Amino acid sequence: MTNGVNLRELILEILLEITEDGQPSHVVLGQVLAKYQFLPRQDRAFITRVCEGTLDFQIQLDYIIDQFSNVPVEKMKAPIREILRSGVYQLKYMDSVPDSAVCNEAVKLAQRKGFYNLKGFVNGVLRNIARNLDSVKYPPRENLEEYLSVHYSMPMLLVKRWLKEYGKEITEKMFMEFVREHPTTIRCIETRRDREKILESLRSQQVTVEKAPYVENAYYISDYNHILTLDAFLKGDIQVQDVSSMLVSEAANPQKGDYVIDMCAAPGGKTIHMADKMEGYGMVDARDVSEYKVSLIQDNISRIDLINASAKVQDGTRFDEASREKADIVVADVPCSGYGVMGKKPDIKYRISENKEDELVILQRKILHQAVQYVKPGGILMFSTCTISRKENQNNLKWLLENYPLECENLDPYLDEQLHSETTKRGYLQLLPGVHQCDGFFVARLRKKA
């Protein structure tokens, strides 16, 4: 209990909102951390670590629990299931928390939630696991698919697919990256202040700053309590954005005076980057499907005080006649399965299905069809996703080239040399976590024939 807040009860509520209510993990956790900014950094770090770790390793945790429980995890009441999962995560991965404290707090939490008749069950399962954790039998490496699934807590559908597409070494590299802790990646806003002064401001608040790869003004930051406590963020000098996402604007290479349409733009990282690269000239017309998403974009535009960006509600699947062939650049970062960002949004991997991917491809093509109409002859279409699904990426690119007056353009002039490859020369880049130093992402640059 800290400042009247029961941390483990808060963790349980977060996990239930994600696993039972289907809310996105990064949204739920972000909202809770914003609400409880007053908590000490150590407590906020504990909440984050247990929530993210329990989600990261859910398949593995269930595998362990099922060896010690006479009730299978899938048949447990949801609160008991999450109490046990988070308890086992602490037992296995958090040496700083004594085993006795994990068990005692779990029992108390079960009682607080009204499960008095199950406190003995919770206590028995966790204490048994604590005593026998070192003797848990995991799938042997010879049984590679099951080994990878349990060891890295990955759904079998993705294990089988990526072993076939990428082989053992790259697949395991990706899985290792997904369960690794990640620092926050930021981009210094070029038109605001001298970059060294921005970095100086961060360091003056005891923030650890390291250079990130591939983009000149990209950095990693860590050892801070909350982004809203950083002067550089409040003053609009930095934007939180992964390097992979930055590469879309780098490859788009907007020029001063361009008119850019950013479809599916929330929360606005690419909008801000494009406007920043245009040094206040031209206009970035950011759009998304709901008032809430547009408010996220507008918040960032206002915080950074951009004069060449605006945001409005516009369903990407519906044609906007006023935009026909008006844009120098259209950014279509379409909704996708999100497999490339599972390291930051681990709940994604537990909601996958072939049918869902097929439905996403239909949605993506509806948006891309409209996007092509907005590009002026000779203009650029940037097609991107945060996934590593071939049917959503390479297959969609092939579909675009076969059905519209578009041709791919070499990405190499716009990208760091480390990223140059045979595919970048052909106009697209598939980033893979663990192989590249960023999230998984797909970027393609296409020019509309005049």
SULJOJO-V503806 format. One record per residue. RES is the residue in three letters. SS is DSSP state (H for helix, E for strand, C for the rest). PHI is phi in whole degrees, -180 to 180 (999 if undefined). NEAR is the number of other ideal C-beta (glycine too) atoms within 12 Angstrom. Layout:
{{RES:SS:PHI:NEAR} {RES:SS:PHI:NEAR}}
This chain:
{{MET:C:999:15} {THR:E:-133:19} {ASN:C:52:14} {GLY:C:78:12} {VAL:E:-107:22} {ASN:C:-86:22} {LEU:H:-61:34} {ARG:H:-71:38} {GLU:H:-68:29} {LEU:H:-64:34} {ILE:H:-61:41} {LEU:H:-61:37} {GLU:H:-63:33} {ILE:H:-63:37} {LEU:H:-63:41} {LEU:H:-67:30} {GLU:H:-64:26} {ILE:H:-80:36} {THR:H:-81:33} {GLU:C:-98:19} {ASP:C:-91:16} {GLY:C:75:15} {GLN:C:-78:23} {PRO:C:-63:23} {SER:H:-61:37} {HIS:H:-67:29} {VAL:H:-72:24} {VAL:H:-62:31} {LEU:H:-64:35} {GLY:H:-62:30} {GLN:H:-66:19} {VAL:H:-66:31} {LEU:H:-64:31} {ALA:H:-68:18} {LYS:H:-66:19} {TYR:C:-107:29} {GLN:C:-60:22} {PHE:C:-72:18} {LEU:C:-67:26} {PRO:C:-59:17} {ARG:H:-57:22} {GLN:H:-62:14} {ASP:H:-69:28} {ARG:H:-66:32} {ALA:H:-66:24} {PHE:H:-64:30} {ILE:H:-58:37} {THR:H:-62:34} {ARG:H:-62:26} {VAL:H:-69:41} {CYS:H:-64:40} {GLU:H:-66:37} {GLY:H:-67:35} {THR:H:-63:45} {LEU:H:-73:44} {ASP:H:-55:40} {PHE:C:-109:37} {GLN:H:-56:41} {ILE:H:-63:36} {GLN:H:-65:35} {LEU:H:-62:40} {ASP:H:-63:30} {TYR:H:-60:30} {ILE:H:-68:36} {ILE:H:-58:41} {ASP:H:-64:26} {GLN:C:-80:23} {PHE:C:-122:31} {SER:C:-112:29} {ASN:C:-83:14} {VAL:C:-113:19} {PRO:C:-59:16} {VAL:H:-53:29} {GLU:H:-66:16} {LYS:H:-100:14} {MET:C:-77:26} {LYS:C:-67:22} {ALA:H:-54:23} {PRO:H:-62:30} {ILE:H:-66:36} {ARG:H:-58:37} {GLU:H:-73:40} {ILE:H:-62:45} {LEU:H:-68:46} {ARG:H:-58:48} {SER:H:-67:49} {GLY:H:-66:48} {VAL:H:-65:44} {TYR:H:-59:40} {GLN:H:-64:38} {LEU:H:-61:40} {LYS:H:-85:32} {TYR:H:-118:27} {MET:C:-127:22} {ASP:C:-64:11} {SER:C:-71:15} {VAL:C:-105:27} {PRO:C:-60:14} {ASP:H:-56:25} {SER:H:-62:18} {ALA:H:-68:22} {VAL:H:-59:36} {CYS:H:-66:32} {ASN:H:-63:23} {GLU:H:-68:33} {ALA:H:-66:46} {VAL:H:-64:30} {LYS:H:-60:25} {LEU:H:-67:37} {ALA:H:-60:36} {GLN:H:-66:23} {ARG:H:-58:22} {LYS:C:-90:27} {GLY:C:91:13} {PHE:C:-97:27} {TYR:H:-61:14} {ASN:H:-74:13} {LEU:H:-110:27} {LYS:H:-66:25} {GLY:H:-67:18} {PHE:H:-64:27} {VAL:H:-60:42} {ASN:H:-62:28} {GLY:H:-64:23} {VAL:H:-64:39} {LEU:H:-68:42} {ARG:H:-69:25} {ASN:H:-64:26} {ILE:H:-65:34} {ALA:H:-59:29} {ARG:H:-73:17} {ASN:H:-118:19} {LEU:H:-58:27} {ASP:H:-72:12} {SER:H:-107:13} {VAL:C:-61:24} {LYS:C:-95:17} {TYR:C:-102:24} {PRO:C:-59:21} {PRO:C:-70:13} {ARG:C:-64:14} {GLU:C:-61:10} {ASN:C:-90:16} {LEU:H:-59:25} {GLU:H:-61:28} {GLU:H:-69:23} {TYR:H:-58:27} {LEU:H:-65:37} {SER:H:-61:31} {VAL:H:-77:31} {HIS:H:-63:29} {TYR:C:-107:39} {SER:C:55:38} {MET:C:-118:39} {PRO:C:-61:30} {MET:H:-60:23} {LEU:H:-57:24} {LEU:H:-75:39} {VAL:H:-58:33} {LYS:H:-65:19} {ARG:H:-64:25} {TRP:H:-78:39} {LEU:H:-61:25} {LYS:H:-70:16} {GLU:H:-82:22} {TYR:H:-118:26} {GLY:H:84:15} {LYS:H:-64:19} {GLU:H:-64:17} {ILE:H:-68:23} {THR:H:-59:33} {GLU:H:-68:29} {LYS:H:-59:24} {MET:H:-63:38} {PHE:H:-64:42} {MET:H:-62:23} {GLU:H:-67:31} {PHE:H:-61:42} {VAL:C:-99:33} {ARG:C:-84:21} {GLU:C:-72:20} {HIS:C:-120:29} {PRO:C:-73:26} {THR:E:-79:33} {THR:E:-105:37} {ILE:E:-127:40} {ARG:E:-123:43} {CYS:E:-74:40} {ILE:C:-75:36} {GLU:C:-65:28} {THR:C:-89:29} {ARG:C:-91:28} {ARG:C:-142:22} {ASP:C:-56:15} {ARG:H:-58:25} {GLU:H:-62:15} {LYS:H:-69:19} {ILE:H:-64:33} {LEU:H:-65:28} {GLU:H:-61:18} {SER:H:-61:29} {LEU:H:-63:35} {ARG:H:-66:21} {SER:H:-66:15} {GLN:C:-100:23} {GLN:C:62:16} {VAL:C:-82:31} {THR:E:-82:17} {VAL:E:-121:31} {GLU:E:-131:20} {LYS:E:-71:21} {ALA:C:-95:32} {PRO:C:-83:24} {TYR:C:76:33} {VAL:C:-125:36} {GLU:C:-56:19} {ASN:C:-107:32} {ALA:E:-102:39} {TYR:E:-141:36} {TYR:E:-97:30} {ILE:E:-128:36} {SER:E:-153:23} {ASP:C:64:19} {TYR:C:-134:32} {ASN:C:-80:26} {HIS:C:-151:30} {ILE:H:-58:27} {LEU:H:-75:20} {THR:H:-93:22} {LEU:C:-94:32} {ASP:H:-58:22} {ALA:H:-62:36} {PHE:H:-74:31} {LEU:H:-62:19} {LYS:C:-83:21} {GLY:C:82:27} {ASP:C:-89:33} {ILE:E:-135:42} {GLN:E:-131:46} {VAL:E:-76:37} {GLN:C:-167:40} {ASP:C:-72:40} {VAL:H:-56:41} {SER:H:-59:45} {SER:H:-69:46} {MET:H:-61:43} {LEU:H:-66:47} {VAL:H:-64:50} {SER:H:-70:44} {GLU:H:-61:37} {ALA:H:-73:44} {ALA:H:-70:45} {ASN:C:51:28} {PRO:C:-65:39} {GLN:C:-109:18} {LYS:C:-53:20} {GLY:C:91:16} {ASP:C:-66:32} {TYR:E:-107:31} {VAL:E:-117:49} {ILE:E:-107:50} {ASP:E:-108:51} {MET:E:-83:49} {CYS:C:53:42} {ALA:C:-85:47} {ALA:C:-61:34} {PRO:C:-86:31} {GLY:C:112:40} {GLY:H:-60:43} {LYS:H:-71:48} {THR:H:-56:49} {ILE:H:-66:47} {HIS:H:-64:47} {MET:H:-63:51} {ALA:H:-63:46} {ASP:H:-64:42} {LYS:H:-65:37} {MET:C:-87:31} {GLU:C:55:20} {GLY:C:87:22} {TYR:C:-96:23} {GLY:C:67:27} {MET:E:-155:30} {VAL:E:-108:45} {ASP:E:-97:35} {ALA:E:-90:42} {ARG:E:-136:41} {ASP:E:-157:35} {VAL:C:-83:25} {SER:C:-137:19} {GLU:H:-60:15} {TYR:H:-61:16} {LYS:H:-65:30} {VAL:H:-66:29} {SER:H:-65:20} {LEU:H:-64:27} {ILE:H:-64:40} {GLN:H:-63:28} {ASP:H:-59:25} {ASN:H:-71:37} {ILE:H:-60:36} {SER:H:-68:19} {ARG:H:-62:28} {ILE:H:-89:38} {ASP:C:61:21} {LEU:C:-77:35} {ILE:C:-101:18} {ASN:C:-122:29} {ALA:E:-146:40} {SER:E:-141:27} {ALA:E:-135:35} {LYS:E:-151:30} {VAL:E:-78:22} {GLN:C:-156:33} {ASP:C:-68:21} {GLY:C:-63:37} {THR:C:-85:24} {ARG:C:-105:17} {PHE:C:-74:19} {ASP:C:-107:24} {GLU:H:-57:12} {ALA:H:-66:14} {SER:H:-99:28} {ARG:C:-55:18} {GLU:C:50:24} {LYS:C:-102:22} {ALA:E:-93:39} {ASP:E:-70:34} {ILE:E:-138:44} {VAL:E:-118:51} {VAL:E:-101:49} {ALA:E:-116:48} {ASP:E:-93:47} {VAL:C:-79:44} {PRO:C:-56:33} {CYS:C:-149:36} {SER:C:-70:39} {GLY:C:74:37} {TYR:H:-61:44} {GLY:H:-73:42} {VAL:H:-115:34} {MET:C:-65:42} {GLY:C:-66:39} {LYS:C:-108:39} {LYS:C:-132:34} {PRO:H:-65:41} {ASP:H:-64:35} {ILE:H:-55:36} {LYS:H:-70:37} {TYR:H:-93:29} {ARG:C:-121:27} {ILE:C:-84:27} {SER:C:-165:16} {GLU:H:-61:17} {ASN:H:-62:13} {LYS:H:-64:24} {GLU:H:-63:31} {ASP:H:-63:18} {GLU:H:-65:18} {LEU:H:-65:30} {VAL:H:-60:30} {ILE:H:-61:21} {LEU:H:-63:27} {GLN:H:-59:38} {ARG:H:-70:31} {LYS:H:-63:26} {ILE:H:-69:40} {LEU:H:-63:43} {HIS:H:-59:29} {GLN:H:-68:32} {ALA:H:-58:45} {VAL:H:-60:37} {GLN:H:-66:32} {TYR:H:-84:38} {VAL:E:-78:41} {LYS:E:-73:25} {PRO:E:-54:20} {GLY:E:88:19} {GLY:E:-84:35} {ILE:E:-116:42} {LEU:E:-110:50} {MET:E:-100:54} {PHE:E:-107:48} {SER:E:-146:50} {THR:E:-146:47} {CYS:C:-107:39} {THR:C:-131:42} {ILE:C:-127:41} {SER:C:-95:36} {ARG:C:-61:24} {LYS:C:-67:29} {GLU:C:-86:39} {ASN:C:-110:39} {GLN:H:-60:27} {ASN:H:-68:26} {ASN:H:-68:40} {LEU:H:-63:38} {LYS:H:-60:24} {TRP:H:-61:24} {LEU:H:-62:35} {LEU:H:-67:27} {GLU:H:-80:13} {ASN:H:-115:15} {TYR:C:-137:26} {PRO:C:-78:20} {LEU:E:-127:36} {GLU:E:-139:22} {CYS:E:-70:30} {GLU:C:-121:30} {ASN:C:-54:24} {LEU:C:-86:36} {ASP:H:-55:24} {PRO:H:-63:17} {TYR:H:-110:29} {LEU:C:-114:35} {ASP:C:-56:27} {GLU:H:-56:13} {GLN:H:-61:19} {LEU:H:-96:34} {HIS:C:-66:18} {SER:C:-157:22} {GLU:H:-61:14} {THR:H:-75:25} {THR:H:-65:31} {LYS:H:-65:18} {ARG:C:-90:23} {GLY:C:107:35} {TYR:E:-145:39} {LEU:E:-137:45} {GLN:E:-107:41} {LEU:E:-87:45} {LEU:C:-122:37} {PRO:E:-59:38} {GLY:C:86:29} {VAL:C:-94:30} {HIS:E:-103:33} {GLN:C:-90:31} {CYS:C:-170:39} {ASP:C:-65:43} {GLY:C:-72:46} {PHE:E:-158:44} {PHE:E:-127:47} {VAL:E:-134:47} {ALA:E:-135:46} {ARG:E:-116:44} {LEU:E:-126:41} {ARG:E:-103:30} {LYS:E:-83:30} {LYS:C:-66:19} {ALA:C:-75:12}}
